[in-house]
Amino acid sequence: SVSTNSLGELVIKTTCGDVRNGSLFAYQEVQGVRRQVPCSFIVDGSTVRFAVSEYDRTKALVIDPIVYATFLGGDDADEITSSTRLATTGELVVVGFTNSSNFPKSTGAYVSPSSGAEDNFVAKFDGKLSKMLAAAYIGGASMDKPWDVAVARNDVTNDFCVVGETSSLNFPTKSVSYKQTHQGSIDAFILRLNSYFS
């Protein structure tokens, strides 16, 4: 099915998950100046159209869905395994694992005192991928890999839950944790982080 969300994005539901097409940017070149023309998606059943405000019909109108992209990583291998998006702000949170010794971290975010061959990272970006809002580096002395991330439901603080696997005997836990010691060769882990990853 096809629909639009509160951010004006086109959302296409597939068997592999939702595909989102960012909000539209339309413009005309007038005397060498690019002038924006308000434009949005309209969904009518399975048909998608553009709703365009008044514009100069004697000049070309360019309608170009905005696509954002950025690199994330350090001096070695880095891989993203999952992501989620805050519907209210459009912020994007990604999780993955890294071998980089200089993977970017934000001031005040949690950083594990010891690291292994592969450690978890969690990073949050603004909706345009122009700013990294927070990034944390979490793991123990061995292999740590996150497999999924989600926003904690019914939580106004926008905490994030991360699940994955670890072979680190010293994977960080809290004194009130359900299990504080590593049980087998590879254990599952569950993390809950606040919106600043601190």
C-alpha positions as CSV (number, residue, x, y, z in Angstrom):
1,S,0.0,0.0,0.0
2,V,1.0,3.6,-0.5
3,S,0.4,6.5,1.9
4,T,1.9,9.7,3.2
5,N,3.0,10.4,6.8
6,S,3.0,13.5,9.1
7,L,6.4,14.6,7.6
8,G,5.0,14.7,4.1
9,E,7.0,11.6,3.0
10,L,5.6,9.0,0.6
11,V,5.5,5.6,2.4
12,I,5.4,2.4,0.4
13,K,4.8,-0.7,2.3
14,T,6.7,-3.8,1.1
15,T,7.3,-7.3,2.4
16,C,10.8,-6.1,3.4
17,G,9.5,-3.1,5.3
18,D,8.5,0.5,4.6
19,V,10.2,2.5,1.8
20,R,10.1,6.2,2.4
21,N,10.5,8.9,-0.2
22,G,11.5,12.2,1.4
23,S,9.3,15.3,1.1
24,L,9.4,17.1,-2.2
25,F,11.4,20.1,-3.3
26,A,10.1,21.9,-6.4
27,Y,11.5,25.0,-8.0
28,Q,11.7,27.3,-11.0
29,E,14.7,29.2,-12.4
30,V,13.7,32.8,-12.6
31,Q,16.4,35.2,-13.9
32,G,19.1,32.9,-12.7
33,V,17.5,32.5,-9.2
34,R,16.1,29.3,-8.0
35,R,12.6,30.0,-6.5
36,Q,11.0,27.3,-4.5
37,V,7.4,26.2,-5.3
38,P,5.4,24.5,-2.5
39,C,4.7,20.9,-3.5
40,S,3.5,17.7,-1.8
41,F,2.4,14.2,-2.5
42,I,-1.2,13.3,-2.9
43,V,-2.2,9.6,-2.7
44,D,-5.5,8.5,-4.3
45,G,-5.7,4.7,-3.9
46,S,-2.7,3.3,-5.7
47,T,-2.1,6.6,-7.7
48,V,0.4,9.2,-6.5
49,R,0.2,12.8,-7.8
50,F,1.8,16.1,-7.0
51,A,-0.1,19.0,-5.5
52,V,1.7,22.2,-6.7
53,S,1.0,25.7,-5.6
54,E,0.8,28.6,-8.1
55,Y,3.8,28.9,-10.4
56,D,4.8,30.5,-13.7
57,R,3.5,28.2,-16.4
58,T,5.7,29.8,-19.0
59,K,8.8,28.4,-17.3
60,A,10.0,24.9,-16.5
61,L,8.9,23.5,-13.1
62,V,11.4,21.0,-11.6
63,I,10.0,18.5,-9.1
64,D,12.8,16.7,-7.4
65,P,12.4,14.4,-4.3
66,I,15.1,15.2,-1.9
67,V,17.5,12.3,-1.1
68,Y,20.0,12.6,1.7
69,A,23.2,10.6,2.2
70,T,26.2,10.6,4.5
71,F,29.2,8.4,5.4
72,L,29.6,7.1,9.0
73,G,32.8,5.3,10.2
74,G,36.4,5.4,11.1
75,D,39.7,4.0,10.0
76,D,38.6,0.3,9.7
77,A,35.5,-1.7,8.9
78,D,32.1,-0.3,10.0
79,E,28.7,-1.9,9.3
80,I,25.1,-0.7,10.0
81,T,22.8,-3.6,11.0
82,S,19.5,-1.8,11.7
83,S,17.8,1.6,12.0
84,T,14.7,3.3,13.2
85,R,13.2,6.7,12.8
86,L,11.4,9.0,15.3
87,A,8.1,9.8,13.6
88,T,7.7,13.1,15.5
89,T,11.1,14.6,14.6
90,G,12.3,12.6,11.6
91,E,15.6,11.9,13.5
92,L,17.3,8.6,12.4
93,V,19.0,6.2,14.7
94,V,21.3,3.6,13.4
95,V,23.1,0.7,15.1
96,G,26.0,-1.5,13.9
97,F,29.4,-2.7,14.8
98,T,32.8,-1.3,14.2
99,N,36.5,-2.3,14.1
100,S,37.6,1.4,13.9
101,S,39.7,2.8,16.8
102,N,38.5,6.3,15.9
103,F,34.8,5.8,15.3
104,P,33.1,9.1,16.0
105,K,31.6,9.6,19.5
106,S,29.6,12.5,20.9
107,T,30.5,14.5,24.0
108,G,28.7,13.1,27.1
109,A,27.7,9.8,25.4
110,Y,28.5,6.5,26.9
111,V,31.9,5.0,25.8
112,S,33.0,1.5,27.0
113,P,36.2,1.5,29.0
114,S,37.4,-1.5,27.1
115,S,36.9,-2.5,23.5
116,G,37.4,-5.6,21.4
117,A,37.6,-6.6,17.8
118,E,34.1,-5.6,17.1
119,D,32.0,-3.2,19.3
120,N,28.5,-1.8,19.1
121,F,27.8,1.7,18.0
122,V,24.6,3.7,18.2
123,A,24.3,7.0,16.3
124,K,21.5,9.5,15.9
125,F,21.2,12.0,13.0
126,D,18.8,14.8,12.2
127,G,16.3,14.0,9.4
128,K,18.5,15.6,6.7
129,L,21.6,13.6,7.8
130,S,23.5,16.9,8.1
131,K,24.2,16.6,11.8
132,M,25.2,13.7,14.0
133,L,23.2,14.5,17.2
134,A,24.7,11.7,19.4
135,A,26.9,8.6,19.1
136,A,28.0,6.0,21.6
137,Y,30.4,3.1,21.6
138,I,29.4,0.1,23.7
139,G,31.1,-3.3,24.1
140,G,33.6,-5.5,25.9
141,A,36.9,-7.1,25.2
142,S,35.6,-9.5,22.6
143,M,32.9,-9.5,19.8
144,D,29.7,-7.4,20.2
145,K,27.1,-7.0,17.5
146,P,23.7,-5.3,17.6
147,W,21.0,-6.6,15.4
148,D,18.0,-4.3,15.9
149,V,17.0,-1.0,17.5
150,A,13.6,0.4,18.4
151,V,12.1,3.4,20.2
152,A,10.7,2.4,23.6
153,R,7.0,2.4,23.2
154,N,4.8,4.8,25.3
155,D,7.9,6.6,26.5
156,V,7.9,10.4,26.2
157,T,11.7,10.4,26.8
158,N,12.4,8.7,23.4
159,D,14.6,6.0,25.0
160,F,16.0,3.4,22.6
161,C,16.2,-0.3,23.0
162,V,19.0,-2.2,21.2
163,V,19.3,-6.0,21.0
164,G,22.2,-8.1,19.8
165,E,24.8,-10.7,20.7
166,T,28.1,-10.6,22.5
167,S,31.0,-12.9,23.4
168,S,32.5,-10.3,25.8
169,L,32.8,-11.5,29.4
170,N,33.0,-7.9,30.5
171,F,30.1,-6.5,28.4
172,P,28.7,-3.5,30.4
173,T,25.7,-4.1,32.6
174,K,24.0,-2.3,35.6
175,S,23.9,-3.5,39.2
176,V,20.1,-4.0,38.8
177,S,20.4,-6.0,35.6
178,Y,18.5,-9.3,35.2
179,K,21.9,-11.0,34.5
180,Q,25.2,-9.4,35.2
181,T,27.6,-12.2,34.2
182,H,28.2,-13.8,30.8
183,Q,26.7,-17.3,30.6
184,G,27.9,-19.0,27.4
185,S,30.2,-18.6,24.4
186,I,27.8,-16.1,22.8
187,D,25.0,-14.4,24.8
188,A,22.2,-12.2,23.7
189,F,22.1,-8.6,25.2
190,I,19.4,-6.0,25.6
191,L,20.4,-2.3,26.0
192,R,18.2,0.6,26.9
193,L,19.7,4.1,26.2
194,N,18.3,7.5,26.7
195,S,18.0,9.9,23.8
196,Y,21.5,11.3,24.4
197,F,23.1,7.8,24.8
198,S,24.6,8.9,28.1
